[in-house]
Amino acid sequence: MEETANRETFRSYIFFWSGQLFSLLGSMVVFFVITFWIADEYRDPILAAGASFLYVLMMIICMPIAGVIADRVNRKQLIIVVDSLQAFTTFLLILFFQFGLANIWIIFIFLSLRSVFQAFHLPTVNAIIPTMVPKDKLSRINGVNYLFTGVVQLLAPFIGAMLLIFLSPFIIFWVDIITFFIALVPLLMITIPSVKIVDHTQYITEKSSFIKEFTLGIKTLRLIPGLIIMTVLSMLLNFLITPVDSLMALFIIDTHGGGSGHIAFTSMFFTGGMIAGAIFTSFKKNWNNKIQVIFISIIIALIGYMIFAIAPTGSFIIIGLGGAILGFNLPIINSLYQTFLQTAVPADKLGRVTSIDHTLSSAISPVGSLLSGPLALLLGIPALFFYGGLLGVFCTLGFWSFTGIRKVDLDSKSELERINGKIEEITI
């Protein structure tokens, strides 16, 4: 039988989660330093976009496999293995920098490996949440998660920027390894409930194949009303806003003549907005018309994206304000969406469903990353950002107006139970 989340498992999850925040801080500091190093060393949008392309591509390739594995093996052991491998690759990167062997190709390989490990880490961590957190706390814990994630993302650029003033990159990279060991302590001390399928042996056995379990995830995805529509919309939006992930550092350094401090300054507004949005999400217990709220928040977020795109040269405050608007709405969108998935999908299928959903949503993001470099050279980075946001608004309005998504009811407990029941009845 599947273990039920209770007060004890909830306390264990909080302990585990606190350690993960330290690990996230180390990873974000390293990612900031690498992003700045590429932009400052090469000042080439093609290379900046290439780094993002490889990271997203490896994530998309590996995440469906990772999701199935997360539902079949000991999740605690899986997290320990992939996090240890990630820390080891950071150690290797330190050696390359220390001995003067670092170049863009080494960075590409490092980011690709890091992406593989994250592809296993993310669905596994997401899948354990409903096994350790009671259902009545899911929405709020998702909001709190975004709150503290925002705090970490606020601190990381400042820490990275300040450390760059005094230290070489290879010394700063040790932060990632130190925070890995901090996160390892609670992970070793807690028990993460195992999810075993014992009531469905008629279609899943100990020798069940990966293909069958992947197919089960696809069938589960299709049974959730509106999810395919939301996934396609996410795919388009991720494609359109991918340039900001690839080119933001270059946008600040090259377009606006800034430095690492300016990147940290504008990031403060974005993550400050995320923190405010996460606080709002955490304290608001009940959400009515969830789909409508998600769509409105998407449009407002895209408007914020367009605002910082058209900021006059050197207007870092305007860039920051646009980022704050974008950041405020992301926790609302993602928290409502994740809560719905965690409520509707049985725990033993959540790993693969989450990974498949994420993979499909990001399926054409590598194309966006690949195109963002040449398009930035052709149009300029500000115009590329602006037109991406504008097209995103049109896509969102089109999906709301011309599909049945606005009729989907995510507020009905009986509807969620009906969906859950249908998913439980799936056979291969």
Summary of the structure (lengths in Angstrom):
residues: 428
radius of gyration: 21.1
end to end distance: 21.0
largest distance: 64.0
contacts: 1534
relative contact order: 0.16
helix: 82%
strand: 0%
